[in-house]
């Protein structure tokens, strides 16, 4: 019912806000990658839960609350992740913002097209959510693994700058990121 949908939506935003508040002290103790991977994993697991039990009201509630917590740290910690490895330049920031805005415009439209022009109707929403969230999770794990293997953090976990020169590999990666950002 519309009444239950309103409660479900409100609960999502309460979980999102509570997750953001909980991330503040955690960010002082954990690296951005250590915050990003579990939160997106939670989001992906909640999407799978809702897809696995489509007729369960309990799965819908747990999935909605978990998704709110799971998505709360993504954007801010993606920026923090690049900054953590001293790869955040104005061009890289612009690319992150442009790709985020593009995703926020195109993915909901894709969902709407599939819902209205396929036989699956609203069931497509859950299946596409599983697909996009799982894909994003595996991509994030690959990025975090690559950064941790190939770069030295510019900051300690407490946020104190780690004064160190960049390695030739890091200089090359920074130039490559700036070149890609310029092309976009």
C-alpha positions in Angstrom: 0.0 0.0 0.0 1.0 3.6 -0.3 1.1 3.8 3.5 3.6 1.0 3.7 5.7 2.3 0.8 6.0 5.7 2.6 7.2 3.9 5.8 9.7 1.8 3.7 11.1 4.9 2.0 11.4 6.8 5.3 13.1 3.9 6.9 15.6 3.8 4.1 16.5 7.4 4.7 16.7 6.9 8.4 19.1 4.0 7.9 21.1 6.1 5.4 21.4 9.0 7.9 22.2 6.6 10.8 24.9 5.0 8.7 26.4 8.4 7.8 26.6 9.3 11.5 28.1 5.9 12.4 30.8 6.4 9.6 32.2 9.6 11.3 34.0 7.8 14.2 34.8 4.8 11.9 36.5 7.1 9.4 39.0 8.2 12.1 40.0 4.6 12.6 39.7 2.9 9.2 41.0 3.6 5.8 38.5 4.7 3.1 38.9 1.3 1.4 38.1 -0.5 4.7 34.9 1.5 4.8 33.9 1.2 1.2 34.2 -2.5 0.6 32.0 -3.7 3.6 29.4 -1.0 3.0 29.0 -1.9 -0.7 29.1 -5.6 0.2 26.2 -5.0 2.6 24.3 -3.2 -0.2 25.0 -6.1 -2.6 23.9 -8.7 -0.1 20.7 -6.8 0.6 19.9 -6.6 -3.1 20.5 -10.4 -3.4 18.3 -11.0 -0.3 15.4 -9.1 -1.8 15.8 -10.9 -5.1 16.0 -14.3 -3.4 12.9 -13.7 -1.4 10.7 -11.5 -3.5 7.5 -12.2 -1.6 8.9 -11.8 1.9 8.0 -8.6 3.7 10.7 -9.2 6.2 13.3 -9.5 3.4 12.1 -6.3 1.9 12.4 -4.4 5.2 15.8 -5.9 6.1 17.0 -5.3 2.5 15.8 -1.7 2.5 17.4 -0.9 5.9 20.7 -2.6 4.9 20.8 -0.9 1.6 20.4 2.5 3.3 23.4 1.7 5.5 25.3 0.1 2.6 25.1 3.1 0.3 25.6 5.9 2.9 29.4 6.0 2.6 30.0 5.5 -1.1 30.4 8.9 -2.6 32.3 10.6 0.2 34.6 7.7 0.7 35.3 7.4 -3.0 36.6 10.9 -2.8 38.5 10.1 0.4 40.0 7.0 -1.2 41.6 9.0 -4.0 42.8 11.6 -1.5 44.2 8.8 0.8 46.6 7.8 -2.0 47.2 11.5 -3.0 45.6 11.0 -6.4 42.9 13.6 -5.9 43.4 16.4 -8.4 40.9 18.9 -9.7 40.6 16.8 -12.9 40.1 13.5 -11.1 37.5 15.2 -8.9 35.7 16.5 -11.9 35.7 13.0 -13.5 34.3 11.5 -10.3 31.5 14.2 -10.2 30.7 13.9 -13.9 30.6 10.0 -13.8 28.4 10.2 -10.7 26.0 12.6 -12.3 25.9 10.6 -15.5 25.1 7.4 -13.5 22.4 9.2 -11.5 20.8 10.3 -14.8 21.1 7.2 -16.9 20.6 4.3 -14.6 17.2 5.3 -13.2 16.1 5.9 -16.8 17.3 2.5 -17.8 15.4 1.0 -14.9 12.2 2.9 -16.0 12.6 1.7 -19.6 13.0 -1.9 -18.5 10.1 -1.7 -16.1 7.7 -0.3 -18.7 8.9 -2.1 -21.8 9.6 -5.7 -20.5 7.5 -8.5 -19.3 9.2 -8.5 -16.0 7.7 -5.1 -15.0 8.7 -4.2 -11.4 10.6 -7.4 -10.9 13.2 -6.0 -13.2 14.0 -3.3 -10.6 15.3 -5.9 -8.1 17.2 -7.9 -10.8 18.9 -4.8 -12.2 19.7 -3.7 -8.7 21.5 -7.0 -8.0 23.3 -6.7 -11.4 24.5 -3.1 -10.9 25.3 -3.4 -7.2 27.2 -6.6 -7.6 29.1 -5.3 -10.6 30.0 -2.1 -8.6 31.1 -4.2 -5.7 33.5 -6.3 -7.8 34.8 -3.2 -9.5 35.4 -1.5 -6.2 37.3 -4.5 -4.8 39.5 -4.5 -7.9 40.2 -0.7 -7.5 40.9 -0.9 -3.8 43.2 -3.9 -4.3 45.1 -2.2 -7.1 45.6 1.0 -5.1 46.7 -0.8 -2.0 49.2 -2.9 -3.9 50.6 -0.1 -6.1 50.5 3.0 -4.0 51.7 4.2 -0.6 49.1 6.1 1.4 49.7 9.8 1.7 48.0 9.9 5.1 48.2 7.7 8.1 44.9 6.3 9.5 44.7 9.1 12.0 44.8 11.6 9.2 48.4 12.9 9.7 50.2 13.5 6.4 52.9 11.0 5.7 55.6 13.2 4.3 57.2 11.1 1.6 58.2 11.5 -2.0 56.1 9.9 -4.7 57.6 6.9 -6.4 58.1 6.9 -10.2 55.2 4.5 -10.5 53.0 6.9 -8.5 54.1 9.9 -10.7 53.2 7.9 -13.8 49.8 6.9 -12.4 49.1 10.5 -11.4 50.0 11.6 -15.0 47.8 8.8 -16.4 44.8 9.8 -14.3 45.3 13.5 -15.3 45.5 12.4 -19.0 42.3 10.4 -18.7 40.5 13.2 -16.9 41.6 15.6 -19.6 40.3 13.3 -22.3 36.9 13.1 -20.6 
